[in-house]
Amino acid sequence: MTQNEMWVIDTFLFLYVVLIARSREIKWYQATLISLFGFLLAGTPFSYPAWEIVKILGSLFFG
């Protein structure tokens, strides 16, 4: 996968979450979780900071 393809995937995920959140179909925290796990599943370079955020949030809630 090239760098350009990764940016296209990341941009799509970001726009999808923004549009879903703006439509008020889901709450903001649900949109945030969807975006974090979407970046993790996509496996792009943004998955590394997303994984760190998930680990921090998990340690806050699950000790």
C-alpha positions as CSV (number, residue, x, y, z in Angstrom):
1,M,0.0,0.0,0.0
2,T,1.4,3.4,-1.0
3,Q,1.5,6.5,1.1
4,N,-1.1,8.1,-1.1
5,E,-3.5,5.2,-0.7
6,M,-3.1,5.4,3.1
7,W,-4.0,9.1,3.1
8,V,-7.1,8.4,1.0
9,I,-8.2,5.7,3.5
10,D,-7.5,8.0,6.5
11,T,-9.3,10.9,4.9
12,F,-12.3,8.8,4.1
13,L,-12.5,7.5,7.7
14,F,-12.2,11.0,9.1
15,L,-14.9,12.4,6.8
16,Y,-17.2,9.5,7.5
17,V,-17.0,10.0,11.2
18,V,-17.5,13.8,10.9
19,L,-20.5,13.4,8.7
20,I,-22.1,10.7,11.0
21,A,-21.5,12.9,14.1
22,R,-22.9,16.0,12.4
23,S,-26.1,14.1,11.4
24,R,-26.8,13.5,15.1
25,E,-27.4,9.8,14.3
26,I,-24.9,8.8,17.0
27,K,-23.4,10.7,19.9
28,W,-19.9,12.3,19.8
29,Y,-18.3,9.6,22.0
30,Q,-19.6,6.9,19.8
31,A,-18.2,8.7,16.7
32,T,-14.8,9.0,18.5
33,L,-14.8,5.2,19.3
34,I,-15.7,4.4,15.7
35,S,-12.9,6.6,14.4
36,L,-10.3,5.1,16.8
37,F,-11.2,1.5,15.9
38,G,-11.5,2.4,12.2
39,F,-8.0,3.7,12.2
40,L,-6.8,0.6,14.0
41,L,-8.5,-1.7,11.5
42,A,-7.2,0.3,8.5
43,G,-3.6,-0.3,9.6
44,T,-2.4,3.0,8.4
45,P,0.2,5.2,10.2
46,F,-2.6,6.8,12.2
47,S,-3.2,3.5,13.8
48,Y,-0.2,4.0,16.1
49,P,-1.5,7.1,17.9
50,A,-5.0,5.6,17.9
51,W,-3.6,2.4,19.6
52,E,-1.9,4.6,22.3
53,I,-5.2,6.4,22.9
54,V,-7.1,3.1,23.3
55,K,-4.5,1.8,25.7
56,I,-4.6,5.0,27.8
57,L,-8.5,4.9,27.9
58,G,-8.4,1.2,28.7
59,S,-6.0,1.7,31.6
60,L,-8.3,4.5,33.0
61,F,-11.4,2.3,33.0
62,F,-10.0,-1.2,33.6
63,G,-7.0,-0.4,35.8
